[in-house]
Amino acid sequence: MSAPGDVYGDWDAAYVAGALGPEERREFERHLRDCASCSRAVAELAGLPGLLATIPVDQALLQGDAAGAMRPTDAGLERLLTAARRERTRGRALMAGAIVAVAAAAAAVALLLPGWLGSPAETAATIALEQVVPSPLGADIRLTGESWGTRIESTCRYADSGYGTEAQAYALYVTDVNGASSMVATWSAGPGTTVRPVGTTSLAPGDIRTVDIRSVETGQVLLESGPSPGRQAG
């Protein structure tokens, strides 16, 4: 839980849910490098992007009044995010329900956009990420082109010895051909674990210059793909 008076104390769930604007996101990421409590908070909400990806298409593509009924207001989404933060203080088990609620609300906004879902995948490629600096992580990613952008499935393995015993928070980033980076997934991992985060981006596979994994605490790039990983699908 963030310290009293921390102006960033309520940003964690919005950050993981992708609700912060570009400037706020970069500001919060700079803050995470120096704030252990906010880094832990982000790690505890790390499953949210994966939950969004599990919402069935037939439930997301609602029409008419049913779609309107599921579309949350800004105030409603804020209440759900607040609930997720409150539940975190009572333990991870109790927090799970609030996170699912946030995932459903965010999905109702994102997945109801016309043309975002419903078409079959166009391309797919599996790429091993390369070490940038020594770390306990090894990972590969699979890029799947969709009508709305790209789905990024990753398999991240954490060595079982030699790097301490505590779980660390990590983030998956994509960088476009113009050099702009955005976070698409976060998670935590400890010795001997394998985690499979899923992220999505509106970028087409061919518009992705690199995919990398960073430490949430320091912002350091740990693993990175080669240039233009999406073009390897062909």
C-alpha positions as CSV (number, residue, x, y, z in Angstrom):
1,M,0.0,0.0,0.0
2,S,1.3,3.5,-0.9
3,A,2.4,5.8,1.9
4,P,0.0,8.5,3.1
5,G,0.2,11.6,0.9
6,D,1.6,9.8,-2.1
7,V,0.1,11.5,-5.1
8,Y,0.7,8.4,-7.2
9,G,-1.0,6.1,-4.7
10,D,-4.2,5.7,-6.8
11,W,-2.5,5.3,-10.2
12,D,-1.5,1.6,-10.0
13,A,-4.7,0.0,-11.2
14,A,-5.2,2.7,-13.9
15,Y,-1.7,2.1,-15.1
16,V,-2.1,-1.7,-15.4
17,A,-5.5,-1.3,-17.0
18,G,-4.0,1.1,-19.6
19,A,-6.3,4.0,-18.5
20,L,-3.5,6.6,-18.0
21,G,-2.7,9.0,-20.8
22,P,0.8,8.9,-22.5
23,E,2.3,11.7,-20.4
24,E,0.8,10.3,-17.1
25,R,2.1,6.8,-18.0
26,R,5.6,8.0,-18.5
27,E,5.5,10.1,-15.3
28,F,4.3,7.1,-13.3
29,E,7.0,4.8,-14.8
30,R,9.6,7.3,-13.7
31,H,8.1,7.3,-10.3
32,L,8.1,3.4,-10.2
33,R,11.9,3.4,-10.4
34,D,12.2,5.0,-7.0
35,C,9.1,3.8,-5.2
36,A,9.1,0.2,-3.9
37,S,5.5,0.3,-2.6
38,C,4.0,1.4,-6.0
39,S,6.2,-1.2,-7.8
40,R,4.7,-3.9,-5.5
41,A,1.2,-2.5,-6.1
42,V,1.7,-2.8,-9.9
43,A,3.0,-6.3,-9.5
44,E,0.0,-7.3,-7.5
45,L,-2.3,-6.2,-10.3
46,A,-0.2,-7.7,-12.9
47,G,-2.8,-10.3,-14.1
48,L,-5.2,-7.6,-15.3
49,P,-4.0,-7.5,-19.0
50,G,-4.2,-11.3,-19.2
51,L,-7.8,-11.2,-17.8
52,L,-8.8,-8.7,-20.5
53,A,-7.6,-11.1,-23.2
54,T,-9.8,-13.9,-21.8
55,I,-13.1,-12.1,-22.3
56,P,-14.9,-14.2,-25.0
57,V,-15.5,-12.5,-28.3
58,D,-19.2,-13.4,-28.4
59,Q,-19.7,-11.6,-25.1
60,A,-17.7,-8.6,-26.2
61,L,-19.4,-8.1,-29.5
62,L,-22.8,-7.1,-28.1
63,Q,-25.3,-5.0,-30.1
64,G,-27.9,-2.4,-29.3
65,D,-29.2,-2.0,-25.8
66,A,-27.2,-4.9,-24.5
67,A,-24.0,-3.2,-25.5
68,G,-25.1,0.1,-24.0
69,A,-25.9,-1.7,-20.7
70,M,-22.4,-3.0,-20.5
71,R,-20.6,0.2,-21.3
72,P,-19.3,1.6,-18.0
73,T,-19.2,5.3,-17.3
74,D,-16.0,7.0,-16.3
75,A,-17.3,7.2,-12.7
76,G,-18.2,3.5,-12.8
77,L,-14.7,2.5,-14.0
78,E,-13.1,4.7,-11.4
79,R,-15.2,3.0,-8.7
80,L,-14.1,-0.4,-9.9
81,L,-10.4,0.7,-9.9
82,T,-10.9,2.1,-6.4
83,A,-12.4,-1.2,-5.3
84,A,-9.4,-3.1,-6.7
85,R,-7.0,-1.0,-4.7
86,R,-9.1,-1.4,-1.5
87,E,-9.3,-5.2,-2.0
88,R,-5.5,-5.3,-2.4
89,T,-5.1,-4.2,1.2
90,R,-7.2,-7.1,2.4
91,G,-5.1,-9.7,0.6
92,R,-4.6,-11.1,-2.9
93,A,-7.3,-13.7,-2.7
94,L,-10.0,-11.1,-2.0
95,M,-8.6,-8.8,-4.6
96,A,-9.2,-11.2,-7.5
97,G,-12.9,-10.5,-7.8
98,A,-12.3,-6.7,-8.0
99,I,-9.7,-7.2,-10.7
100,V,-12.0,-9.4,-12.8
101,A,-14.6,-6.6,-12.5
102,V,-12.1,-4.1,-13.8
103,A,-11.2,-6.4,-16.6
104,A,-14.8,-6.9,-17.7
105,A,-15.4,-3.1,-17.5
106,A,-12.4,-2.3,-19.6
107,A,-13.2,-5.0,-22.1
108,A,-16.7,-3.6,-22.5
109,V,-15.1,-0.3,-23.6
110,A,-12.3,-1.6,-25.8
111,L,-13.9,-4.6,-27.4
112,L,-17.1,-2.8,-28.4
113,L,-15.2,-0.5,-30.8
114,P,-16.3,-1.3,-34.3
115,G,-14.0,-3.6,-36.3
116,W,-11.7,-4.5,-33.4
117,L,-12.6,-8.1,-33.2
118,G,-14.2,-10.9,-35.2
119,S,-11.7,-11.5,-38.0
120,P,-9.4,-14.4,-38.0
121,A,-5.7,-14.0,-37.2
122,E,-3.6,-13.0,-40.2
123,T,0.0,-13.8,-39.2
124,A,1.9,-15.4,-36.4
125,A,5.6,-15.7,-35.4
126,T,7.4,-17.0,-32.4
127,I,10.7,-15.2,-31.5
128,A,13.2,-15.8,-28.7
129,L,14.2,-12.6,-26.9
130,E,17.9,-11.9,-26.4
131,Q,19.6,-10.9,-23.1
132,V,20.5,-7.2,-23.0
133,V,21.9,-7.4,-19.4
134,P,22.5,-10.5,-17.2
135,S,19.2,-11.5,-15.5
136,P,17.4,-14.6,-14.4
137,L,14.9,-14.3,-17.2
138,G,14.5,-16.1,-20.5
139,A,11.5,-15.6,-22.8
140,D,10.0,-16.0,-26.2
141,I,7.0,-14.3,-27.7
142,R,4.4,-15.1,-30.3
143,L,3.0,-12.3,-32.4
144,T,-0.5,-12.8,-33.9
145,G,-1.8,-10.2,-36.3
146,E,-5.5,-9.4,-35.9
147,S,-7.8,-7.0,-37.7
148,W,-7.5,-4.6,-34.8
149,G,-3.7,-4.9,-34.3
150,T,-1.4,-7.5,-32.7
151,R,-1.8,-10.0,-29.9
152,I,1.4,-10.7,-28.1
153,E,1.7,-14.0,-26.1
154,S,4.9,-14.5,-24.1
155,T,6.4,-17.4,-22.2
156,C,8.8,-16.1,-19.5
157,R,11.0,-18.4,-17.5
158,Y,12.8,-17.4,-14.3
159,A,15.9,-19.3,-13.3
160,D,15.5,-21.4,-10.1
161,S,18.7,-20.3,-8.4
162,G,21.5,-17.7,-8.2
163,Y,19.3,-14.6,-8.2
164,G,17.8,-14.5,-4.7
165,T,14.4,-15.7,-3.5
166,E,12.0,-12.7,-3.9
167,A,9.6,-12.2,-6.8
168,Q,10.3,-9.3,-9.1
169,A,7.9,-7.2,-11.2
170,Y,8.4,-7.1,-15.0
171,A,6.7,-5.3,-17.9
172,L,6.3,-6.1,-21.6
173,Y,6.8,-3.2,-24.0
174,V,6.4,-2.7,-27.7
175,T,8.2,0.0,-29.7
176,D,6.9,1.2,-33.0
177,V,8.8,2.2,-36.1
178,N,8.9,5.8,-34.9
179,G,10.5,4.9,-31.6
180,A,7.5,5.3,-29.4
181,S,7.2,2.7,-26.6
182,S,4.2,1.5,-24.7
183,M,3.6,-1.0,-22.0
184,V,1.2,-3.9,-22.9
185,A,1.5,-6.3,-19.9
186,T,3.0,-6.6,-16.4
187,W,3.5,-9.5,-14.1
188,S,5.7,-10.8,-11.2
189,A,8.0,-13.8,-11.2
190,G,10.2,-15.6,-8.7
191,P,12.8,-18.3,-8.9
192,G,11.8,-21.5,-10.7
193,T,8.5,-20.0,-12.2
194,T,7.2,-19.8,-15.7
195,V,4.7,-17.0,-16.5
196,R,2.7,-16.5,-19.7
197,P,1.6,-12.8,-19.9
198,V,-0.6,-11.7,-22.8
199,G,-0.6,-8.2,-24.2
200,T,-2.3,-6.4,-27.1
201,T,-1.5,-3.4,-29.2
202,S,-3.3,-1.5,-32.0
203,L,0.0,-1.7,-34.0
204,A,0.1,-4.0,-36.9
205,P,2.9,-6.7,-36.7
206,G,4.8,-4.9,-39.4
207,D,4.7,-1.6,-37.5
208,I,6.4,-3.1,-34.4
209,R,10.1,-2.3,-34.3
210,T,11.0,-4.2,-31.2
211,V,9.5,-6.1,-28.2
212,D,11.3,-6.0,-24.9
213,I,10.9,-7.0,-21.2
214,R,11.9,-4.4,-18.5
215,S,12.3,-4.3,-14.8
216,V,9.3,-2.4,-13.3
217,E,11.5,-1.2,-10.4
218,T,14.4,0.2,-12.5
219,G,13.1,0.6,-16.0
220,Q,16.1,-1.4,-17.3
221,V,15.6,-3.4,-20.5
222,L,16.5,-7.0,-19.7
223,L,15.4,-8.9,-22.8
224,E,14.8,-7.7,-26.4
225,S,13.7,-9.0,-29.8
226,G,15.6,-8.3,-32.9
227,P,14.5,-5.5,-35.2
228,S,11.0,-5.8,-36.8
229,P,9.9,-9.0,-35.1
230,G,6.4,-8.9,-36.8
231,R,7.9,-9.1,-40.3
232,Q,9.4,-12.5,-39.4
233,A,5.9,-13.9,-39.7
234,G,6.2,-14.1,-43.4
